[in-house]
Amino acid sequence: MEYRELGRTGEKVPVLGMGTWGMGGRFERDERYDEREIRSLRFGIEMGLTLIDTAEIYGAGHAEELVGEAIKGLRDKVFIITKVWPSHYTYEGVLKAMEGSLSRLKTSYVDLYLLHWPSATVPIEETMRAMERLIDEGKTRYIGVSNFNSAELEEAMASLSRHEIVANEIRYNILIRSAEKDPIPFCLKEGITIIAYRPIERGSILTGYVREALEEVGRKYGKTPVQVALNWLISKPMTVAIPKASRIEHLKELAGSLGWRLSEEDVRLLEERIKW
Ligand SMILES: NC(=O)c1ccc[n+]([C@@H]2O[C@H](COP(=O)([O-])OP(=O)(O)OC[C@H]3O[C@@H](n4cnc5c(N)ncnc54)[C@H](OP(=O)(O)O)[C@@H]3O)[C@@H](O)[C@H]2O)c1
């Protein structure tokens, strides 16, 4: 596994982790595939994909329960990210949401707690006061945000009194690169890790001219389009990726995006061919 520093914390996290959206249901609980999902999460952890991204909203809490099952006996080997939903952004709401997540994950702390989306309803100062308290109480080791642009990030940072935002989780992949305008330059300047979600754009990179470009470059390295797309992503500074896979063969393919590097020339070639 390759590691990268989380923000300016000195903590190292895997460049490739696992997402969990759709595991245990989408916005509603679905227990039909529990065994398969737990098996894939365990398989991924064994392969070194020890950074796991989940959220209280996924499967109405059931995704967190599946993660809790999968990490039994392995808590000190994994880096758990979970997220609080905007409807819980009041001071008391955040504290209560964290208790819910901890109980579903069956752990006494998470590694990184994120605000899932920006919200205009509750003042960010109030939400961040609760987030800072959660660090002070040892319920999360780090805090961050998701889907924040640079202006929103600036506001969130200004509202903190004693801790830092270490990461911004955003949609970013070879096909969807608008984040390169905003907020990525701001994140790089401020030392905020970019956690790239939808890193294979839910399979859309595997169609049409995008697939062709990825295949062409991949041939040189003996790599598949998915592996090239993920290697492109983790070639970017301060960036880690969290693809989701429930199938073991998908996980094996994802792991093949590590341990080698696209040349700078091929990175440029891909960016010229794949317009956004
Ligand atoms: N913060 C946010 O607002 C936000 C928003 C969206 C997502 N996320 C996080 O980011 C994670 C990743 O994003 P995502 O799940 O939306 O999209 P994604 O990772 O781009 O794509 C997931 C899909 O790709 C398939 N897949 C995985 N490996 C594959 C392979 N080697 N070949 C072909 N298909 C493959 C998976 O299939 P199988 O499952 O069948 O293996 C799944 O259907 C989420 O799970 C979630 O944790 C966060």
The ligand as a Gaussian input file, in Angstrom:
#p B3LYP/6-31G(d) Opt

LIG

0 1
 N      -19.204000      12.897000       0.245000
 C      -20.138000      12.687000      -0.663000
 O      -21.047000      13.504000      -0.884000
 C      -20.073000      11.425000      -1.468000
 C      -20.870000      11.291000      -2.624000
 C      -20.753000      10.115000      -3.357000
 C      -19.896000       9.124000      -2.934000
 N      -19.161000       9.267000      -1.790000
 C      -18.257000       8.201000      -1.305000
 O      -17.380000       7.824000      -2.342000
 C      -17.493000       6.422000      -2.585000
 C      -17.209000       6.119000      -4.041000
 O      -18.143000       6.734000      -4.890000
 P      -19.337000       5.937000      -5.598000
 O      -19.612000       4.679000      -4.860000
 O      -20.447000       6.900000      -5.733000
 O      -18.785000       5.664000      -7.059000
 P      -17.515000       4.885000      -7.647000
 O      -16.609000       4.395000      -6.602000
 O      -16.961000       5.766000      -8.727000
 O      -18.222000       3.638000      -8.380000
 C      -18.780000       2.573000      -7.667000
 C      -19.331000       1.571000      -8.677000
 O      -18.242000       1.097000      -9.485000
 C      -18.271000      -0.319000      -9.525000
 N      -16.880000      -0.805000      -9.594000
 C      -15.958000      -0.866000      -8.604000
 N      -14.811000      -1.394000      -9.050000
 C      -15.012000      -1.676000     -10.358000
 C      -14.196000      -2.265000     -11.345000
 N      -12.951000      -2.648000     -11.056000
 N      -14.716000      -2.406000     -12.584000
 C      -15.978000      -2.016000     -12.868000
 N      -16.809000      -1.460000     -11.956000
 C      -16.326000      -1.297000     -10.713000
 C      -18.950000      -0.775000      -8.249000
 O      -19.544000      -2.034000      -8.465000
 P      -19.738000      -3.154000      -7.316000
 O      -20.153000      -2.444000      -6.077000
 O      -20.764000      -4.062000      -7.900000
 O      -18.430000      -3.887000      -7.117000
 C      -19.968000       0.338000      -8.039000
 O      -21.140000       0.066000      -8.762000
 C      -18.918000       6.112000      -2.120000
 O      -19.143000       4.727000      -1.959000
 C      -19.005000       6.937000      -0.877000
 O      -18.348000       6.292000       0.202000
 C      -19.223000      10.411000      -1.068000

